[in-house]
Amino acid sequence: MFSTLREEFFDIRPSEIPKAVGLSVYFFLVIAVFWVLKPMKRGLIIGYFGEDPIQLLGYAFDGAQAEQLGKVLNMFVAFGVVVAFTWLVRRVARHWVIIGFCAVFGALFAFFASFIGDIDLLGAPGVWSFYVLGDIWTTVMVATFWAFANDLNSGGEAERLYGVVGLGGVIGGFVGATVVSRYVQDVGREPFLWSLLVPLALIAGLVWYIHHREKEQVGYDPCCPDDDIDEAKTPNAALEGAKLVLSSRYLIGIAALLGVYEIVSNIVDFQLGVYVEDNIDSNLARDEFFGFVGQVTSAVSIGVQLFLTSFVMKRFGLRVALLFLPIALFAGSFGFLFAPSLLLVGFLSASDNGLNYSINQSAREALYTPTSKDVKYKAKAFIDMFLQRAAKVFAVALNLGLDILVAGGIRWLSVPVLLLIGAWTYVIRYLGHEFENKKDETDSAAPIEA
């Protein structure tokens, strides 16, 4: 019986255990840092601009609305990050790129830890910068993690291993959110930022270990750039990923999948922000509440990742795994449309992120495994770092436009959510079919171009 359960839920071969555990711990650290940053950056921007709204185009944008403007700023920063990332991976081995990003983030965390306790000294530019920093951490470190993992695994390995790998991330989310929720009102934000230097050092060490172990196992460098081919193909780093995406229906489908999700998720996130701002007064209490939502999110993620992700991906395929999230969001948004409340929108947000960080992310990232190295790094960077932010900007325009036109009508944003979910399921149907075709080809041959 135990053997059957292990094969269904954790089908890992002995030789794969070090790689699976290493990647799982690596993802644990990345997501733990994210969930320490996320409630603090949201609490800071909502609290600061809630007391001093931005005056723009004749309108006052307070806390939750100001956060939407921050997402527009994130898109422009993300474009620069895409260019830098693409330029780096054409010239530098992938593990060194990740280690270099760890050093940069370490310096930035130390800088903000020195000032974040004095919000007047930090000022509006500092608040915006910290908000962008928290978002760029997710943009860079999650994207580089999955690109690194996809480089090391085939489609079949991904279906078996990504359940365990993703489990590390959802446990990390629970740990990070729990620590912030329980202690931020007692100790403030500064100690948390200083403490993040520890996981950064551990990430750098793990990446070094995983890279060199896999290099010894396969007999070649799995993350080494090919400068001659890269330079000959496309010298413009800003356009390289975009050209790869536009040349492939499969990659356009992946971009559409992520784009529709980001629009839907950001609408839900805005609904949550408005209800928190209207119902919770203290800045640190908002940090605490966002941390509590993170706890619930992580609890959902852990349960799904433990008992569903590997089982569903292996038994029913990626198509079924990718349908869990849109079905849950359809049910939650339908309920919020008719009975809006802080409790329900908190539950909706936890369901959204809980399923996205577990079964949805594991399945979506597995879509890249039967593609080339260029796709896994350059096209994926363009999709995850730029198109993802562009979709958020579209959601911002939708959120703020309806908020201005319909006073107190935040629940009506659930209507476009329900419509978008229809398009989402159509894209999933196409990608599921294409993935199976590509996986069958690459499991018996070298990775093909997308």
Secondary structure, 3 states (H helix, E strand, C coil): CHHHHHHHHCCCCHHHHHHHHHHHHHHHHHHHHHHHHHHHHHHHHHHHHHHCCEEECCEEECHHHHHHHHHHHHHHHHHHHHHHHHHHHCCCCHHHHHHHHHHHHHHHHHHHHCCCCCHHHHHHHHHHHHHHHHHHHHHHHHHHHHHHHHHHCCHHHHHHHHHHHHHHHHHHHHHHHHHHHHHHHHHCCHHHHHHCHHHHHHHHHHHHHHHHHHHHHHCCCCCCCCHHHHHHHCCCHHHHHHHHHHCCHHHHHHHHHHHHHHHHHHHHHHHHHHHHHHHCCCHHHHHHHHHHHHHHHHHHHHHHHHHHHHHHHHHHCHHHHHHHHHHHHHHHHHHHHHCCCHHHHHHHHHHHHHHHHHHHHHHHHHCCCCCCHHHHHHHHHHHHHHHHHHHHHHHHHHHHHHHHHCCCCHHHHHHHHHHHHHHHHHHHHHHHHHHHHHHHHHCCCCCCCC
